[in-house]
Amino acid sequence: MRSEKLFTEAKNLMPGGVSSPVRAIKPYPFYTRSAAGSRLMTEDGECLIDCCLGYGPLILGHAHPTVREAICACTEDGWLYGTPAEKELTLARMLIADHPSVDMVRFVSSGSEATMAAIRLARGFTGREDFIKIEGGFHGAHDGVLIKAGSGATTMGVPDSAGVIPDVVRHTLQVPYNDLEALSGILENNDNVAAFILEPVLGNVGPILPDDGYLAEVRKITEEHDVLLIFDEVITGYRLGIGGAQVKYGVTPDLTTFGKIIGGGLPIGCFSGRRDIMQLTAPAGPVYQAGTFSGNPLSLSAGIACLKYLHDNRGLYSKLEKNAQIIGESIPWARKGGFVNLGSMFKLFFRNAPPRNYLEAKESDTQAFSLFWNKMMKKGIFLPPSQFETNFLSVAHTDDDVATIAGAYSSCL
């Protein structure tokens, strides 16, 4: 197999043979030659229906014509300036118009960079040092948030990273998701908390959904203690609809981070929020942030094209949700209790009921998931190779694709 040969060489060239740990599928990952619509074509000649979609950004599917045309047009004018470009204003206006909580934005190159800057900004605004995250919540790969992180770190069983020094860890506090009492308890006993950052819907260990009223109560508690609320909408932004989770659940955070879909499949990130906070960002204020590739014209072009398409075709969200429900309905009754979906996000947890937090998700039968995943691959369905990753659908998935996925779920289970 060509993928096996490539991986054997890659292990001598790159740590673990991959550029991101979650790609290290055992005994070796498949290598992708090309992608179009809902399909991946591998170096081994396989054609796979893709329910990973780059881990979320590709809501329009692979190589969507609208996005591809925008990228190609941009290359005619160059693809890196190192100066401001009007497209920054265009995408900024769209984000601000779609999110009532957002007055100003700063573009960066990844979701990790966005969350790192948002936490720094919250500390700069409040003058406090600590912040709270959700146990199992994933906010990228920078030091302060690699504490019981979700995503690949959870899968590998090493949620704490070597190289993260104790002086950083001691300022990172954690609470379980859907646990208001734990959040209140920390804030009642600590007046040095700058911010609470959370994925409003846990995506990198899920999806795990908020209890009814949970997010509204989180907003109330943080306001009572004068603590900034940061919504990490890198996954949920434009995935759950125009306005993301904050509009869906009617909760207004102080800061929001975006990524994935807002770049149309190209690298991008953004932190945003209230004007009085955002104006502390350099060069307007003392909180430093910079990046060579921030506001890259290619990413901006792809993002603008993608968001315009979503605005012009809002009905696609209900269709995506219906398709995810069709997949859930195909699951045999003995497993159906562990199925979760929200919009185009879905996952089957190998446990008797949907988890409410990280510890419950960890109770899932990962050996059973591994067997299931391999069976699905043999059926030509590529799911994220972890019990602790969300599956996604795109507008490129046809009715036949959805029927094929549903049939594979039924037979493989």
C-alpha positions in Angstrom: 0.0 0.0 0.0 1.4 3.4 -1.0 0.1 5.0 2.2 2.1 2.5 4.3 5.3 3.2 2.4 4.8 7.0 2.7 4.2 6.7 6.5 7.3 4.6 6.9 9.4 7.3 5.4 7.5 10.1 7.2 8.4 8.6 10.6 12.0 9.4 9.8 11.2 12.9 8.7 8.6 14.1 11.2 7.9 13.3 14.8 5.4 10.4 14.8 5.3 10.8 11.0 2.5 13.4 11.1 1.9 17.1 11.4 -0.8 16.7 14.0 -1.2 13.9 16.5 -4.8 13.0 15.7 -3.7 12.0 12.2 -1.6 9.1 13.6 -4.0 6.4 12.8 -2.8 2.9 13.6 -1.1 0.9 12.1 -0.7 3.7 9.6 -2.8 6.6 8.3 -4.1 6.8 4.8 -2.7 9.6 2.6 -5.1 11.8 0.6 -4.3 12.5 -3.0 -7.2 14.8 -3.7 -10.7 15.8 -2.4 -13.9 17.1 -4.0 -17.4 17.5 -2.7 -18.0 14.9 0.0 -15.2 12.6 -1.1 -11.6 12.0 -0.3 -9.4 10.1 -2.8 -6.5 8.3 -1.2 -3.1 7.4 -2.5 -4.2 3.7 -2.4 -7.0 4.3 -4.8 -9.9 4.4 -2.3 -12.8 6.9 -2.5 -14.1 7.7 0.9 -17.2 9.6 2.0 -15.8 12.2 4.4 -17.5 13.0 7.7 -14.4 14.6 9.2 -14.2 17.5 6.7 -10.9 18.9 8.0 -12.3 18.7 11.5 -15.0 21.1 10.8 -14.1 24.0 8.5 -15.5 22.5 5.3 -19.2 23.1 5.7 -19.5 23.5 1.9 -17.5 20.4 1.3 -14.2 20.0 -0.4 -13.1 22.3 -3.2 -16.5 24.1 -3.4 -16.7 26.0 -6.7 -17.6 29.3 -5.0 -14.7 29.2 -2.6 -12.3 27.9 -5.2 -13.1 30.7 -7.6 -12.5 33.3 -4.9 -9.1 31.8 -4.1 -8.1 31.6 -7.7 -9.1 35.2 -8.3 -7.1 36.3 -5.3 -3.9 34.6 -6.6 -4.1 36.9 -9.6 -3.4 39.8 -7.2 -0.8 38.1 -5.0 -1.3 36.1 -1.8 0.8 37.9 0.9 1.1 41.7 1.3 2.3 42.5 4.9 0.0 45.5 4.7 -3.7 46.1 5.4 -6.1 45.0 2.7 -9.8 46.0 2.2 -10.9 42.3 2.5 -10.1 42.6 6.2 -12.8 45.2 6.5 -15.3 43.1 4.5 -15.0 40.0 6.6 -14.9 42.0 9.8 -18.2 43.7 8.9 -19.8 40.3 8.3 -18.7 38.9 11.7 -19.8 42.1 13.5 -23.2 42.1 11.7 -23.8 38.4 12.5 -22.9 38.5 16.2 -24.4 41.1 18.6 -21.6 40.6 21.1 -18.9 41.6 18.6 -17.9 45.3 18.2 -14.3 44.8 16.9 -12.2 41.9 15.6 -8.5 41.0 15.2 -7.6 38.4 12.6 -4.9 35.8 13.3 -3.8 32.6 11.6 -5.4 29.8 13.7 -7.9 29.0 16.4 -5.1 28.3 18.9 -3.7 31.7 18.3 -7.1 33.3 18.7 -7.7 31.7 22.1 -4.2 32.5 23.3 -4.7 36.1 22.5 -8.2 36.3 23.9 -6.9 35.0 27.3 -4.0 37.4 27.3 -6.4 40.3 26.4 -8.7 39.3 29.3 -5.8 39.4 31.7 -4.7 42.7 30.4 -8.2 44.2 30.7 -8.9 42.9 34.2 -5.4 43.0 35.7 -6.0 39.5 37.0 -3.9 36.4 36.4 -6.1 33.3 36.7 -8.6 31.9 34.2 -11.1 29.0 34.2 -11.6 26.5 31.5 -13.9 23.5 31.1 -12.4 20.1 32.1 -11.8 18.4 28.8 -12.4 21.5 26.8 -10.0 22.1 24.0 -8.7 25.6 23.0 -5.6 24.8 21.0 -2.1 23.7 21.8 -0.7 26.6 23.8 0.6 26.1 27.3 -2.1 27.6 29.5 -5.0 25.5 28.0 -3.2 22.1 27.8 -4.7 20.9 31.0 -6.9 17.9 30.6 -7.4 19.0 27.1 -9.8 17.2 24.8 -9.3 16.2 21.2 -6.1 14.2 20.4 -4.7 14.7 23.8 -7.6 12.9 25.4 -7.5 10.0 22.9 -3.8 9.5 23.6 -4.3 9.4 27.3 -1.8 12.1 28.0 -4.0 15.2 28.6 -1.1 17.1 30.4 1.8 18.0 28.1 5.4 17.8 29.0 7.0 21.2 28.8 4.2 23.0 30.4 5.7 24.6 33.5 4.0 24.6 36.9 4.0 28.4 37.0 1.6 28.3 34.0 -0.5 25.5 35.3 -1.2 27.1 38.6 -3.1 29.9 36.9 -5.4 27.5 35.0 -8.4 26.5 36.9 -11.0 23.9 35.8 -14.7 23.1 36.2 -16.8 20.3 34.7 -19.1 21.2 31.9 -22.7 21.6 32.9 -21.7 22.2 36.6 -22.8 25.6 37.8 -22.1 24.8 41.4 -18.4 24.2 40.7 -18.1 27.5 38.7 -19.8 29.4 41.5 -17.6 27.7 44.1 -14.4 28.8 42.4 -15.5 32.4 41.9 -16.7 32.8 45.4 -13.2 31.9 46.7 -11.0 33.5 44.1 -11.0 37.2 43.2 -8.0 36.8 40.8 -10.0 35.2 37.9 -9.8 37.2 34.7 -12.0 35.1 32.5 -14.0 31.9 32.0 -13.4 30.3 28.5 -15.5 27.5 27.2 -16.8 26.0 24.0 -20.5 26.6 24.4 -21.0 23.2 22.9 -18.1 20.9 23.6 -16.7 20.0 20.1 -13.4 18.4 20.7 -14.7 15.8 23.1 -18.1 15.6 21.7 -20.5 17.1 20.7 -21.6 17.4 24.3 -24.6 19.7 24.7 -25.3 22.3 27.3 -28.1 21.6 29.8 -31.2 23.7 29.5 -30.3 27.2 30.8 -26.7 26.3 31.5 -25.1 28.9 29.3 -27.5 31.6 30.5 -26.6 30.9 34.1 -22.9 30.9 33.2 -23.4 34.4 31.9 -25.2 35.4 35.0 -22.6 34.0 37.4 -19.6 35.5 35.5 -21.3 38.9 35.5 -22.0 38.7 39.2 -18.3 38.2 39.9 -17.1 40.7 37.2 -15.3 37.9 35.3 -15.1 38.0 31.5 -16.9 35.3 29.5 -15.1 34.0 26.5 -17.0 31.8 24.0 -14.7 29.6 21.9 -16.7 29.3 18.7 -13.9 28.1 16.6 -16.0 25.0 15.9 -19.6 26.2 16.5 -19.2 29.6 14.6 -21.3 29.4 11.5 -21.6 25.6 12.1 -24.8 25.9 14.2 -26.2 28.6 12.0 -25.6 32.3 11.3 -24.5 33.7 14.7 -23.2 30.4 16.0 -24.0 29.1 19.5 -24.3 32.6 21.1 -27.3 33.5 18.9 -28.8 30.0 19.1 -28.8 30.0 22.9 -29.3 33.8 23.3 -26.2 34.4 25.4 -23.9 37.4 25.0 -20.2 36.7 25.8 -17.6 39.5 26.3 -15.1 38.0 23.9 -15.5 35.4 21.1 -12.9 33.4 19.2 -13.5 32.1 15.7 -11.7 29.9 13.2 -12.4 27.0 10.8 -15.5 28.0 8.8 -14.7 31.7 8.7 -11.7 30.9 6.5 -13.6 28.7 4.0 -11.0 25.9 4.5 -7.9 28.0 4.6 -5.9 28.9 7.8 -7.5 31.6 9.9 -8.5 32.6 13.4 -10.1 35.7 15.0 -10.6 37.0 18.4 -13.4 39.6 18.9 -15.7 41.2 21.3 -16.6 44.4 23.2 -15.0 47.6 22.0 -13.7 48.7 25.4 -11.8 45.3 25.7 -10.7 45.0 22.1 -9.2 48.5 22.1 -6.5 47.3 24.5 -5.0 45.3 21.7 -1.8 46.7 20.2 -1.2 49.1 18.6 -4.3 50.8 20.1 -3.4 49.5 23.6 -0.8 47.7 25.7 -1.8 44.1 25.1 0.6 42.9 22.4 -0.4 40.6 19.5 1.1 40.3 16.0 1.5 37.9 13.1 3.1 37.9 9.7 0.2 36.0 8.1 -2.7 37.6 10.0 -5.3 38.9 7.6 -3.9 36.8 4.8 -5.8 37.8 1.6 -6.2 34.2 0.5 -7.9 33.2 3.7 -10.0 36.3 3.8 -11.2 35.7 0.2 -12.1 32.1 1.0 -13.9 33.1 4.2 -15.9 35.9 2.6 -17.0 33.6 -0.2 -18.0 30.9 2.2 -20.0 33.2 4.5 -21.7 34.9 1.6 -22.8 31.4 0.4 -24.2 30.6 3.9 -26.1 33.9 4.0 -27.6 33.3 0.6 -28.6 29.7 1.3 -29.7 29.8 5.0 -32.1 26.8 4.3 -29.1 24.6 4.2 -28.8 24.5 8.0 -32.2 22.7 8.4 -31.3 20.3 5.7 -28.0 19.5 7.4 -29.7 18.9 10.7 -32.3 16.6 9.0 -29.5 14.6 7.4 -27.8 14.1 10.8 -31.1 12.9 12.3 -31.5 10.4 9.5 -28.1 8.9 10.4 -29.2 8.8 14.1 -32.4 7.0 13.2 -30.4 4.2 11.5 -28.7 3.2 14.7 -30.0 0.0 16.3 -32.0 0.6 19.5 -29.3 -1.0 21.7 -26.9 1.8 20.8 -29.3 4.6 20.1 -29.0 6.1 23.6 -25.5 7.3 23.0 -26.2 9.2 19.8 -25.9 13.0 19.9 -26.5 15.5 17.2 -26.9 19.3 17.0 -27.3 20.8 13.5 -24.6 19.2 11.3 -22.6 18.0 14.2 -23.1 14.4 15.4 -21.5 11.5 17.2 -22.2 8.1 18.6 -20.8 7.6 22.0 -20.3 4.0 23.0 -22.1 4.4 26.3 -25.8 4.1 27.3 -26.6 7.8 27.3 -25.2 11.1 25.9 -22.4 12.4 28.2 -22.9 15.7 30.0 -19.2 16.3 30.6 -15.7 15.1 30.0 -15.6 12.4 32.7 -18.8 10.8 31.4 -17.4 10.9 27.8 -14.3 9.1 29.1 -16.6 6.3 30.2 -17.2 5.4 26.6 -16.0 2.0 25.3 -13.1 3.1 23.1 -12.3 -0.4 22.1 -15.8 -0.8 20.7 -15.4 2.5 18.9 -12.1 1.4 17.3 -13.7 -1.8 16.0 -16.7 0.3 14.7 -14.4 2.9 13.1 -12.4 0.2 11.2 -15.7 -1.4 9.9 -16.9 2.0 8.7 -13.6 2.5 6.8 -14.1 -0.8 5.1 -17.6 0.5 4.0 -15.9 3.6 2.6 -16.9 6.1 5.4 -14.2 8.2 7.0 -15.1 9.3 10.5 -12.7 11.2 12.8 -10.6 8.4 14.2 -11.4 9.1 17.8 -14.3 8.5 20.1 -13.6 12.1 21.3 -14.0 14.0 18.1 -17.2 15.4 16.5 -18.4 14.1 13.1 -19.6 16.7 10.5 -21.8 16.9 7.5 -21.5 19.4 4.6 -23.8 20.7 1.9 -21.9 18.5 -0.5 -23.2 15.3 1.1 -26.0 14.2 -1.2 -29.1 12.2 -0.2 -27.4 9.1 -1.5 -24.3 9.9 0.6 -26.5 10.2 3.7 -28.3 7.0 2.9 -25.0 5.2 2.5 -23.7 6.6 5.8 -26.9 5.6 7.6 -26.8 2.1 6.1 -23.2 1.7 7.2 -24.0 2.7 10.7 -26.8 0.2 10.9 -24.8 -2.7 9.5 -21.5 -2.0 11.2 -23.1 -1.7 14.6 
